[in-house]
Amino acid sequence: MTFEALKPEVSKILDSSNLSVEHRLEEVCTLLKDNVAYYDWVGFYFKNGDKNELKLSSYAGAPTDHTIIPFGKGICGQVAVSNQNFVVPDVAAQDNYIACSITVKAEIVVPLFVNGENIGQIDIDSNTPDPFTEADERFLEWVNEQVAAILA
């Protein structure tokens, strides 16, 4: 399914106000994982209260031990500090990478802003080497804008 075809599906899920925010985010994760061939794990991390760490919220894919990530640690932790997208074509080439699975070859993390504040991120692992393009970045930025609208 193309990113353009996924957009109305994402919107429909996020507009389902009868479901909890966490449930809606889980549905979005599942939609993306099931419909983008190289999205093997999709999850949302959010700032954990007033601590300088991220806490895993909703996700789709294999369970992970990395439910809490300190700011600055790993790709997610670096995005929490930099406020910038981080595309990793080859996780083996990253010194500050936290391995979730030996099958993961690439990762993309896009920060999620509410009222200009970085409150979390969407994190995607891929078992395919170097699959992410600028189209992935733009799409995931759009997803995060839609998520921000239900969190604001």
C-alpha positions in Angstrom: 0.0 0.0 0.0 1.4 3.4 -0.9 1.9 6.2 1.7 -0.9 8.2 0.0 -3.2 5.2 0.3 -2.3 4.8 4.0 -3.0 8.4 4.9 -6.9 8.1 5.0 -6.5 4.8 7.0 -4.3 6.5 9.6 -6.7 9.4 9.8 -9.7 7.1 10.3 -7.9 5.3 13.1 -6.9 8.5 14.9 -10.4 10.0 14.5 -11.9 7.0 16.4 -12.4 9.0 19.6 -14.3 6.1 21.2 -10.9 4.3 21.5 -8.2 5.3 23.9 -5.2 7.2 22.5 -2.9 4.2 23.3 -5.3 1.8 21.4 -5.4 4.2 18.4 -1.6 4.4 18.4 -1.4 0.6 18.5 -3.8 0.4 15.5 -1.6 2.9 13.6 1.5 0.8 14.4 -0.2 -2.4 13.2 -1.5 -0.7 10.0 2.0 0.5 9.1 3.8 -2.7 10.0 1.2 -4.8 8.0 1.2 -2.5 4.9 4.7 -1.3 4.4 6.8 -4.4 3.4 10.0 -3.2 5.1 8.5 -1.9 8.3 9.2 -4.9 10.6 8.7 -3.1 14.0 6.8 0.1 14.5 6.4 1.8 17.9 5.8 5.1 19.7 8.1 6.3 22.5 7.1 9.2 24.7 8.9 11.3 27.3 8.5 9.6 30.6 7.1 12.4 32.8 9.8 14.8 33.9 12.5 12.2 33.6 15.2 12.5 30.8 14.1 9.2 29.3 11.6 7.7 26.8 9.0 5.1 27.6 7.6 2.7 25.1 3.9 3.2 24.5 2.1 1.4 21.7 3.9 -0.8 19.2 3.5 -3.6 16.6 6.1 -6.3 16.1 8.2 -8.5 18.4 8.3 -7.6 22.1 11.3 -5.6 23.1 13.3 -5.3 26.4 13.9 -1.6 25.5 10.8 -0.1 27.2 12.8 2.7 28.8 15.5 4.5 26.9 17.7 7.3 28.5 18.0 10.5 26.5 21.2 10.4 24.4 21.3 6.5 24.3 20.7 4.7 21.1 19.0 6.2 18.0 15.8 7.0 19.9 17.6 8.6 22.8 19.6 10.7 20.3 16.5 12.0 18.6 15.0 13.0 22.0 18.0 15.3 22.3 18.6 16.5 18.7 14.9 17.0 17.7 15.9 15.8 14.3 14.9 12.8 12.1 17.5 10.1 12.3 17.7 7.6 9.4 20.1 4.7 9.9 20.8 2.8 6.7 23.0 0.2 8.5 22.6 -0.2 12.2 25.9 -2.1 12.4 27.7 1.1 11.4 26.3 3.0 14.4 28.4 3.2 17.6 25.5 4.3 19.7 22.9 1.7 18.5 20.8 -0.4 21.0 20.2 -3.7 19.3 16.7 -4.9 19.7 17.1 -7.9 17.4 19.9 -9.4 15.4 17.6 -9.3 12.3 17.3 -5.5 12.3 19.4 -3.9 9.6 18.1 -0.3 9.4 16.1 2.1 11.6 14.3 5.4 11.2 13.2 7.6 14.1 11.1 10.8 13.6 10.4 13.1 16.6 6.8 14.0 17.5 6.1 17.6 18.5 3.1 19.0 20.4 3.1 22.9 20.5 6.7 22.9 19.5 7.9 20.5 22.2 9.5 17.1 21.4 7.2 14.8 23.4 8.0 11.5 21.7 8.8 9.8 18.5 7.8 7.1 16.1 10.5 4.4 15.7 10.7 1.9 12.9 13.0 -1.0 12.6 13.6 -2.8 9.3 15.2 -6.2 8.5 16.0 -4.8 5.1 19.3 -3.0 4.6 18.9 0.7 3.7 15.2 0.8 2.8 14.2 4.3 4.0 13.9 7.2 1.6 12.9 10.8 1.9 9.3 9.6 1.2 9.4 7.6 4.5 10.5 10.7 6.4 7.8 12.9 4.9 5.1 10.3 5.5 6.2 9.7 9.1 6.3 13.4 9.8 2.7 13.6 8.5 1.7 10.6 10.8 3.3 12.4 13.8 1.4 15.6 12.9 -1.8 13.7 13.0 -0.9 12.0 16.3 0.0 15.4 17.7 -3.5 16.7 16.9 -5.1 14.1 19.1 -2.6 14.7 22.0 -2.7 18.5 22.0 
